[in-house]
Amino acid sequence: MFGLGTQELLIILFIAFLLFGAKRLPEIGAGLGKGIRSFKQALREADVQEEVEKIEKTEGAQAQQA
C-alpha cells in the first residue's frame, strides 16, 4: 500500500497515537470512513446519472427518426 511496509505503517500509527491520543483516533477513523463512503456514493450516483442521460439521448434520437 503506497510503497509502505509494515514497519513504516506502525511508526505512522504510533505518531498518530501520540499526536491525537487514544480517544480521538476512533473518532478520526470514523470520520475518515464516512468521508470515503460519501465520496464513493457520489461517484456511483454520477455514473448512474451519466447512464440515464445516455439512454435518454439514445431514445430521443430513435424517436426523432421514427
PDB file of N, CA, C and O in Angstrom:
ATOM      1  N   MET A   1       0.847  -1.178   0.000  1.00  0.00           N
ATOM      2  CA  MET A   1       0.000   0.000   0.000  1.00  0.00           C
ATOM      3  C   MET A   1       0.889   1.237   0.000  1.00  0.00           C
ATOM      4  O   MET A   1       1.573   1.501   0.989  1.00  0.00           O
ATOM      5  N   PHE A   2       0.893   1.988  -1.075  1.00  0.00           N
ATOM      6  CA  PHE A   2       1.661   3.217  -1.236  1.00  0.00           C
ATOM      7  C   PHE A   2       3.157   2.996  -1.036  1.00  0.00           C
ATOM      8  O   PHE A   2       3.882   3.935  -0.706  1.00  0.00           O
ATOM      9  N   GLY A   3       3.617   1.784  -1.228  1.00  0.00           N
ATOM     10  CA  GLY A   3       5.036   1.503  -1.064  1.00  0.00           C
ATOM     11  C   GLY A   3       5.494   1.507   0.383  1.00  0.00           C
ATOM     12  O   GLY A   3       6.693   1.586   0.649  1.00  0.00           O
ATOM     13  N   LEU A   4       4.567   1.423   1.320  1.00  0.00           N
ATOM     14  CA  LEU A   4       4.923   1.420   2.739  1.00  0.00           C
ATOM     15  C   LEU A   4       4.906  -0.010   3.261  1.00  0.00           C
ATOM     16  O   LEU A   4       4.008  -0.792   2.948  1.00  0.00           O
ATOM     17  N   GLY A   5       5.906  -0.334   4.055  1.00  0.00           N
ATOM     18  CA  GLY A   5       5.967  -1.644   4.680  1.00  0.00           C
ATOM     19  C   GLY A   5       5.289  -1.628   6.037  1.00  0.00           C
ATOM     20  O   GLY A   5       4.761  -0.608   6.480  1.00  0.00           O
ATOM     21  N   THR A   6       5.316  -2.755   6.671  1.00  0.00           N
ATOM     22  CA  THR A   6       4.685  -2.905   7.983  1.00  0.00           C
ATOM     23  C   THR A   6       5.316  -1.986   9.020  1.00  0.00           C
ATOM     24  O   THR A   6       4.611  -1.367   9.817  1.00  0.00           O
ATOM     25  N   GLN A   7       6.631  -1.896   9.010  1.00  0.00           N
ATOM     26  CA  GLN A   7       7.315  -1.056   9.996  1.00  0.00           C
ATOM     27  C   GLN A   7       6.951   0.409   9.826  1.00  0.00           C
ATOM     28  O   GLN A   7       6.729   1.113  10.811  1.00  0.00           O
ATOM     29  N   GLU A   8       6.887   0.871   8.584  1.00  0.00           N
ATOM     30  CA  GLU A   8       6.534   2.269   8.344  1.00  0.00           C
ATOM     31  C   GLU A   8       5.116   2.570   8.813  1.00  0.00           C
ATOM     32  O   GLU A   8       4.861   3.608   9.423  1.00  0.00           O
ATOM     33  N   LEU A   9       4.192   1.649   8.519  1.00  0.00           N
ATOM     34  CA  LEU A   9       2.804   1.844   8.949  1.00  0.00           C
ATOM     35  C   LEU A   9       2.688   1.876  10.471  1.00  0.00           C
ATOM     36  O   LEU A   9       1.926   2.672  11.019  1.00  0.00           O
ATOM     37  N   LEU A  10       3.444   1.012  11.155  1.00  0.00           N
ATOM     38  CA  LEU A  10       3.420   1.009  12.621  1.00  0.00           C
ATOM     39  C   LEU A  10       3.973   2.316  13.185  1.00  0.00           C
ATOM     40  O   LEU A  10       3.442   2.841  14.163  1.00  0.00           O
ATOM     41  N   ILE A  11       5.025   2.839  12.583  1.00  0.00           N
ATOM     42  CA  ILE A  11       5.594   4.107  13.038  1.00  0.00           C
ATOM     43  C   ILE A  11       4.589   5.242  12.845  1.00  0.00           C
ATOM     44  O   ILE A  11       4.418   6.083  13.727  1.00  0.00           O
ATOM     45  N   ILE A  12       3.926   5.260  11.689  1.00  0.00           N
ATOM     46  CA  ILE A  12       2.916   6.299  11.420  1.00  0.00           C
ATOM     47  C   ILE A  12       1.772   6.189  12.421  1.00  0.00           C
ATOM     48  O   ILE A  12       1.305   7.203  12.941  1.00  0.00           O
ATOM     49  N   LEU A  13       1.318   4.975  12.695  1.00  0.00           N
ATOM     50  CA  LEU A  13       0.239   4.772  13.670  1.00  0.00           C
ATOM     51  C   LEU A  13       0.675   5.226  15.064  1.00  0.00           C
ATOM     52  O   LEU A  13      -0.112   5.837  15.787  1.00  0.00           O
ATOM     53  N   PHE A  14       1.894   4.940  15.439  1.00  0.00           N
ATOM     54  CA  PHE A  14       2.412   5.355  16.744  1.00  0.00           C
ATOM     55  C   PHE A  14       2.460   6.878  16.848  1.00  0.00           C
ATOM     56  O   PHE A  14       2.080   7.441  17.874  1.00  0.00           O
ATOM     57  N   ILE A  15       2.923   7.542  15.797  1.00  0.00           N
ATOM     58  CA  ILE A  15       2.982   9.012  15.805  1.00  0.00           C
ATOM     59  C   ILE A  15       1.577   9.597  15.887  1.00  0.00           C
ATOM     60  O   ILE A  15       1.346  10.560  16.618  1.00  0.00           O
ATOM     61  N   ALA A  16       0.639   9.020  15.142  1.00  0.00           N
ATOM     62  CA  ALA A  16      -0.745   9.488  15.203  1.00  0.00           C
ATOM     63  C   ALA A  16      -1.310   9.300  16.607  1.00  0.00           C
ATOM     64  O   ALA A  16      -2.032  10.158  17.115  1.00  0.00           O
ATOM     65  N   PHE A  17      -0.978   8.176  17.227  1.00  0.00           N
ATOM     66  CA  PHE A  17      -1.422   7.907  18.588  1.00  0.00           C
ATOM     67  C   PHE A  17      -0.879   8.961  19.551  1.00  0.00           C
ATOM     68  O   PHE A  17      -1.598   9.428  20.435  1.00  0.00           O
ATOM     69  N   LEU A  18       0.373   9.330  19.380  1.00  0.00           N
ATOM     70  CA  LEU A  18       0.976  10.353  20.240  1.00  0.00           C
ATOM     71  C   LEU A  18       0.355  11.732  20.007  1.00  0.00           C
ATOM     72  O   LEU A  18       0.122  12.481  20.956  1.00  0.00           O
ATOM     73  N   LEU A  19       0.092  12.059  18.760  1.00  0.00           N
ATOM     74  CA  LEU A  19      -0.448  13.383  18.433  1.00  0.00           C
ATOM     75  C   LEU A  19      -1.895  13.551  18.864  1.00  0.00           C
ATOM     76  O   LEU A  19      -2.264  14.585  19.421  1.00  0.00           O
ATOM     77  N   PHE A  20      -2.711  12.545  18.610  1.00  0.00           N
ATOM     78  CA  PHE A  20      -4.150  12.693  18.822  1.00  0.00           C
ATOM     79  C   PHE A  20      -4.665  12.020  20.080  1.00  0.00           C
ATOM     80  O   PHE A  20      -5.727  12.396  20.576  1.00  0.00           O
ATOM     81  N   GLY A  21      -3.972  11.069  20.597  1.00  0.00           N
ATOM     82  CA  GLY A  21      -4.430  10.372  21.792  1.00  0.00           C
ATOM     83  C   GLY A  21      -5.351   9.218  21.449  1.00  0.00           C
ATOM     84  O   GLY A  21      -5.870   9.116  20.337  1.00  0.00           O
ATOM     85  N   ALA A  22      -5.539   8.357  22.429  1.00  0.00           N
ATOM     86  CA  ALA A  22      -6.322   7.139  22.214  1.00  0.00           C
ATOM     87  C   ALA A  22      -7.809   7.435  21.998  1.00  0.00           C
ATOM     88  O   ALA A  22      -8.480   6.700  21.274  1.00  0.00           O
ATOM     89  N   LYS A  23      -8.325   8.482  22.602  1.00  0.00           N
ATOM     90  CA  LYS A  23      -9.758   8.767  22.488  1.00  0.00           C
ATOM     91  C   LYS A  23     -10.121   9.369  21.136  1.00  0.00           C
ATOM     92  O   LYS A  23     -11.218   9.141  20.626  1.00  0.00           O
ATOM     93  N   ARG A  24      -9.212  10.127  20.561  1.00  0.00           N
ATOM     94  CA  ARG A  24      -9.505  10.806  19.303  1.00  0.00           C
ATOM     95  C   ARG A  24      -9.325   9.923  18.068  1.00  0.00           C
ATOM     96  O   ARG A  24      -9.971  10.164  17.049  1.00  0.00           O
ATOM     97  N   LEU A  25      -8.471   8.916  18.135  1.00  0.00           N
ATOM     98  CA  LEU A  25      -8.202   8.083  16.963  1.00  0.00           C
ATOM     99  C   LEU A  25      -9.454   7.392  16.417  1.00  0.00           C
ATOM    100  O   LEU A  25      -9.655   7.407  15.202  1.00  0.00           O
ATOM    101  N   PRO A  26     -10.305   6.790  17.251  1.00  0.00           N
ATOM    102  CA  PRO A  26     -11.531   6.185  16.698  1.00  0.00           C
ATOM    103  C   PRO A  26     -12.449   7.226  16.038  1.00  0.00           C
ATOM    104  O   PRO A  26     -13.087   6.941  15.025  1.00  0.00           O
ATOM    105  N   GLU A  27     -12.509   8.411  16.608  1.00  0.00           N
ATOM    106  CA  GLU A  27     -13.335   9.468  16.011  1.00  0.00           C
ATOM    107  C   GLU A  27     -12.792   9.884  14.648  1.00  0.00           C
ATOM    108  O   GLU A  27     -13.548  10.080  13.697  1.00  0.00           O
ATOM    109  N   ILE A  28     -11.482  10.013  14.571  1.00  0.00           N
ATOM    110  CA  ILE A  28     -10.850  10.388  13.304  1.00  0.00           C
ATOM    111  C   ILE A  28     -11.078   9.282  12.270  1.00  0.00           C
ATOM    112  O   ILE A  28     -11.404   9.566  11.117  1.00  0.00           O
ATOM    113  N   GLY A  29     -10.910   8.038  12.676  1.00  0.00           N
ATOM    114  CA  GLY A  29     -11.132   6.910  11.766  1.00  0.00           C
ATOM    115  C   GLY A  29     -12.564   6.844  11.279  1.00  0.00           C
ATOM    116  O   GLY A  29     -12.811   6.592  10.100  1.00  0.00           O
ATOM    117  N   ALA A  30     -13.515   7.069  12.184  1.00  0.00           N
ATOM    118  CA  ALA A  30     -14.922   7.041  11.801  1.00  0.00           C
ATOM    119  C   ALA A  30     -15.231   8.173  10.821  1.00  0.00           C
ATOM    120  O   ALA A  30     -15.943   7.966   9.838  1.00  0.00           O
ATOM    121  N   GLY A  31     -14.708   9.350  11.081  1.00  0.00           N
ATOM    122  CA  GLY A  31     -14.931  10.482  10.184  1.00  0.00           C
ATOM    123  C   GLY A  31     -14.324  10.241   8.819  1.00  0.00           C
ATOM    124  O   GLY A  31     -14.924  10.573   7.797  1.00  0.00           O
ATOM    125  N   LEU A  32     -13.141   9.666   8.800  1.00  0.00           N
ATOM    126  CA  LEU A  32     -12.483   9.352   7.536  1.00  0.00           C
ATOM    127  C   LEU A  32     -13.280   8.298   6.765  1.00  0.00           C
ATOM    128  O   LEU A  32     -13.443   8.407   5.550  1.00  0.00           O
ATOM    129  N   GLY A  33     -13.766   7.297   7.459  1.00  0.00           N
ATOM    130  CA  GLY A  33     -14.583   6.258   6.822  1.00  0.00           C
ATOM    131  C   GLY A  33     -15.864   6.821   6.233  1.00  0.00           C
ATOM    132  O   GLY A  33     -16.246   6.457   5.121  1.00  0.00           O
ATOM    133  N   LYS A  34     -16.533   7.707   6.965  1.00  0.00           N
ATOM    134  CA  LYS A  34     -17.756   8.330   6.451  1.00  0.00           C
ATOM    135  C   LYS A  34     -17.463   9.183   5.227  1.00  0.00           C
ATOM    136  O   LYS A  34     -18.242   9.196   4.274  1.00  0.00           O
ATOM    137  N   GLY A  35     -16.350   9.889   5.250  1.00  0.00           N
ATOM    138  CA  GLY A  35     -15.978  10.716   4.105  1.00  0.00           C
ATOM    139  C   GLY A  35     -15.711   9.885   2.863  1.00  0.00           C
ATOM    140  O   GLY A  35     -16.155  10.236   1.770  1.00  0.00           O
ATOM    141  N   ILE A  36     -14.991   8.790   3.025  1.00  0.00           N
ATOM    142  CA  ILE A  36     -14.700   7.907   1.898  1.00  0.00           C
ATOM    143  C   ILE A  36     -15.981   7.285   1.373  1.00  0.00           C
ATOM    144  O   ILE A  36     -16.176   7.205   0.160  1.00  0.00           O
ATOM    145  N   ARG A  37     -16.858   6.842   2.265  1.00  0.00           N
ATOM    146  CA  ARG A  37     -18.130   6.244   1.866  1.00  0.00           C
ATOM    147  C   ARG A  37     -18.979   7.250   1.091  1.00  0.00           C
ATOM    148  O   ARG A  37     -19.587   6.904   0.078  1.00  0.00           O
ATOM    149  N   SER A  38     -19.020   8.480   1.563  1.00  0.00           N
ATOM    150  CA  SER A  38     -19.783   9.526   0.889  1.00  0.00           C
ATOM    151  C   SER A  38     -19.207   9.816  -0.499  1.00  0.00           C
ATOM    152  O   SER A  38     -19.954  10.001  -1.459  1.00  0.00           O
ATOM    153  N   PHE A  39     -17.896   9.852  -0.599  1.00  0.00           N
ATOM    154  CA  PHE A  39     -17.241  10.101  -1.886  1.00  0.00           C
ATOM    155  C   PHE A  39     -17.567   8.985  -2.882  1.00  0.00           C
ATOM    156  O   PHE A  39     -17.891   9.262  -4.037  1.00  0.00           O
ATOM    157  N   LYS A  40     -17.483   7.738  -2.444  1.00  0.00           N
ATOM    158  CA  LYS A  40     -17.792   6.611  -3.330  1.00  0.00           C
ATOM    159  C   LYS A  40     -19.250   6.643  -3.771  1.00  0.00           C
ATOM    160  O   LYS A  40     -19.552   6.356  -4.930  1.00  0.00           O
ATOM    161  N   GLN A  41     -20.154   6.989  -2.860  1.00  0.00           N
ATOM    162  CA  GLN A  41     -21.570   7.074  -3.200  1.00  0.00           C
ATOM    163  C   GLN A  41     -21.811   8.167  -4.240  1.00  0.00           C
ATOM    164  O   GLN A  41     -22.602   7.978  -5.165  1.00  0.00           O
ATOM    165  N   ALA A  42     -21.144   9.290  -4.097  1.00  0.00           N
ATOM    166  CA  ALA A  42     -21.287  10.373  -5.069  1.00  0.00           C
ATOM    167  C   ALA A  42     -20.778   9.942  -6.441  1.00  0.00           C
ATOM    168  O   ALA A  42     -21.375  10.293  -7.459  1.00  0.00           O
ATOM    169  N   LEU A  43     -19.686   9.187  -6.480  1.00  0.00           N
ATOM    170  CA  LEU A  43     -19.175   8.684  -7.756  1.00  0.00           C
ATOM    171  C   LEU A  43     -20.162   7.728  -8.411  1.00  0.00           C
ATOM    172  O   LEU A  43     -20.378   7.787  -9.622  1.00  0.00           O
ATOM    173  N   ARG A  44     -20.763   6.839  -7.609  1.00  0.00           N
ATOM    174  CA  ARG A  44     -21.752   5.901  -8.153  1.00  0.00           C
ATOM    175  C   ARG A  44     -22.970   6.649  -8.690  1.00  0.00           C
ATOM    176  O   ARG A  44     -23.485   6.311  -9.756  1.00  0.00           O
ATOM    177  N   GLU A  45     -23.431   7.661  -7.959  1.00  0.00           N
ATOM    178  CA  GLU A  45     -24.580   8.432  -8.413  1.00  0.00           C
ATOM    179  C   GLU A  45     -24.275   9.177  -9.708  1.00  0.00           C
ATOM    180  O   GLU A  45     -25.141   9.296 -10.574  1.00  0.00           O
ATOM    181  N   ALA A  46     -23.056   9.677  -9.842  1.00  0.00           N
ATOM    182  CA  ALA A  46     -22.661  10.365 -11.074  1.00  0.00           C
ATOM    183  C   ALA A  46     -22.647   9.387 -12.248  1.00  0.00           C
ATOM    184  O   ALA A  46     -23.070   9.734 -13.351  1.00  0.00           O
ATOM    185  N   ASP A  47     -22.161   8.161 -12.011  1.00  0.00           N
ATOM    186  CA  ASP A  47     -22.156   7.146 -13.065  1.00  0.00           C
ATOM    187  C   ASP A  47     -23.567   6.790 -13.486  1.00  0.00           C
ATOM    188  O   ASP A  47     -23.846   6.654 -14.677  1.00  0.00           O
ATOM    189  N   VAL A  48     -24.456   6.638 -12.523  1.00  0.00           N
ATOM    190  CA  VAL A  48     -25.851   6.304 -12.832  1.00  0.00           C
ATOM    191  C   VAL A  48     -26.495   7.442 -13.625  1.00  0.00           C
ATOM    192  O   VAL A  48     -27.199   7.193 -14.604  1.00  0.00           O
ATOM    193  N   GLN A  49     -26.260   8.677 -13.212  1.00  0.00           N
ATOM    194  CA  GLN A  49     -26.826   9.825 -13.911  1.00  0.00           C
ATOM    195  C   GLN A  49     -26.305   9.888 -15.346  1.00  0.00           C
ATOM    196  O   GLN A  49     -27.057  10.209 -16.267  1.00  0.00           O
ATOM    197  N   GLU A  50     -25.036   9.586 -15.535  1.00  0.00           N
ATOM    198  CA  GLU A  50     -24.445   9.586 -16.872  1.00  0.00           C
ATOM    199  C   GLU A  50     -25.109   8.526 -17.748  1.00  0.00           C
ATOM    200  O   GLU A  50     -25.404   8.788 -18.914  1.00  0.00           O
ATOM    201  N   GLU A  51     -25.346   7.341 -17.206  1.00  0.00           N
ATOM    202  CA  GLU A  51     -26.012   6.274 -17.955  1.00  0.00           C
ATOM    203  C   GLU A  51     -27.431   6.666 -18.320  1.00  0.00           C
ATOM    204  O   GLU A  51     -27.878   6.403 -19.437  1.00  0.00           O
ATOM    205  N   VAL A  52     -28.145   7.290 -17.398  1.00  0.00           N
ATOM    206  CA  VAL A  52     -29.516   7.728 -17.661  1.00  0.00           C
ATOM    207  C   VAL A  52     -29.534   8.744 -18.799  1.00  0.00           C
ATOM    208  O   VAL A  52     -30.394   8.680 -19.677  1.00  0.00           O
ATOM    209  N   GLU A  53     -28.594   9.671 -18.784  1.00  0.00           N
ATOM    210  CA  GLU A  53     -28.523  10.676 -19.837  1.00  0.00           C
ATOM    211  C   GLU A  53     -28.220  10.043 -21.194  1.00  0.00           C
ATOM    212  O   GLU A  53     -28.771  10.471 -22.209  1.00  0.00           O
ATOM    213  N   LYS A  54     -27.352   9.030 -21.225  1.00  0.00           N
ATOM    214  CA  LYS A  54     -27.059   8.329 -22.474  1.00  0.00           C
ATOM    215  C   LYS A  54     -28.304   7.643 -23.011  1.00  0.00           C
ATOM    216  O   LYS A  54     -28.599   7.719 -24.204  1.00  0.00           O
ATOM    217  N   ILE A  55     -29.035   6.972 -22.125  1.00  0.00           N
ATOM    218  CA  ILE A  55     -30.248   6.264 -22.532  1.00  0.00           C
ATOM    219  C   ILE A  55     -31.282   7.250 -23.060  1.00  0.00           C
ATOM    220  O   ILE A  55     -31.895   7.009 -24.100  1.00  0.00           O
ATOM    221  N   GLU A  56     -31.479   8.359 -22.351  1.00  0.00           N
ATOM    222  CA  GLU A  56     -32.449   9.365 -22.794  1.00  0.00           C
ATOM    223  C   GLU A  56     -32.052   9.948 -24.141  1.00  0.00           C
ATOM    224  O   GLU A  56     -32.912  10.188 -24.989  1.00  0.00           O
ATOM    225  N   LYS A  57     -30.782  10.175 -24.343  1.00  0.00           N
ATOM    226  CA  LYS A  57     -30.304  10.722 -25.613  1.00  0.00           C
ATOM    227  C   LYS A  57     -30.560   9.729 -26.749  1.00  0.00           C
ATOM    228  O   LYS A  57     -31.001  10.114 -27.831  1.00  0.00           O
ATOM    229  N   THR A  58     -30.276   8.436 -26.489  1.00  0.00           N
ATOM    230  CA  THR A  58     -30.495   7.398 -27.492  1.00  0.00           C
ATOM    231  C   THR A  58     -31.981   7.263 -27.819  1.00  0.00           C
ATOM    232  O   THR A  58     -32.354   7.144 -28.986  1.00  0.00           O
ATOM    233  N   GLU A  59     -32.819   7.281 -26.798  1.00  0.00           N
ATOM    234  CA  GLU A  59     -34.261   7.166 -27.016  1.00  0.00           C
ATOM    235  C   GLU A  59     -34.802   8.379 -27.766  1.00  0.00           C
ATOM    236  O   GLU A  59     -35.691   8.246 -28.607  1.00  0.00           O
ATOM    237  N   GLY A  60     -34.271   9.549 -27.467  1.00  0.00           N
ATOM    238  CA  GLY A  60     -34.687  10.767 -28.153  1.00  0.00           C
ATOM    239  C   GLY A  60     -34.311  10.726 -29.626  1.00  0.00           C
ATOM    240  O   GLY A  60     -35.096  11.149 -30.474  1.00  0.00           O
ATOM    241  N   ALA A  61     -33.131  10.227 -29.942  1.00  0.00           N
ATOM    242  CA  ALA A  61     -32.684  10.124 -31.321  1.00  0.00           C
ATOM    243  C   ALA A  61     -33.532   9.104 -32.085  1.00  0.00           C
ATOM    244  O   ALA A  61     -33.862   9.320 -33.251  1.00  0.00           O
ATOM    245  N   GLN A  62     -33.884   7.998 -31.430  1.00  0.00           N
ATOM    246  CA  GLN A  62     -34.717   6.984 -32.072  1.00  0.00           C
ATOM    247  C   GLN A  62     -36.123   7.511 -32.315  1.00  0.00           C
ATOM    248  O   GLN A  62     -36.736   7.184 -33.331  1.00  0.00           O
ATOM    249  N   ALA A  63     -36.648   8.326 -31.393  1.00  0.00           N
ATOM    250  CA  ALA A  63     -37.992   8.878 -31.556  1.00  0.00           C
ATOM    251  C   ALA A  63     -38.035   9.874 -32.718  1.00  0.00           C
ATOM    252  O   ALA A  63     -39.034   9.956 -33.432  1.00  0.00           O
ATOM    253  N   GLN A  64     -36.956  10.625 -32.904  1.00  0.00           N
ATOM    254  CA  GLN A  64     -36.912  11.594 -33.994  1.00  0.00           C
ATOM    255  C   GLN A  64     -36.817  10.900 -35.353  1.00  0.00           C
ATOM    256  O   GLN A  64     -37.329  11.411 -36.349  1.00  0.00           O
ATOM    257  N   GLN A  65     -36.165   9.739 -35.392  1.00  0.00           N
ATOM    258  CA  GLN A  65     -36.026   9.010 -36.640  1.00  0.00           C
ATOM    259  C   GLN A  65     -37.333   8.344 -37.057  1.00  0.00           C
ATOM    260  O   GLN A  65     -37.559   8.113 -38.245  1.00  0.00           O
ATOM    261  N   ALA A  66     -38.178   8.039 -36.107  1.00  0.00           N
ATOM    262  CA  ALA A  66     -39.432   7.336 -36.402  1.00  0.00           C
ATOM    263  C   ALA A  66     -40.509   8.231 -36.888  1.00  0.00           C
ATOM    264  O   ALA A  66     -41.614   7.769 -37.172  1.00  0.00           O
TER     265      ALA A  66
END
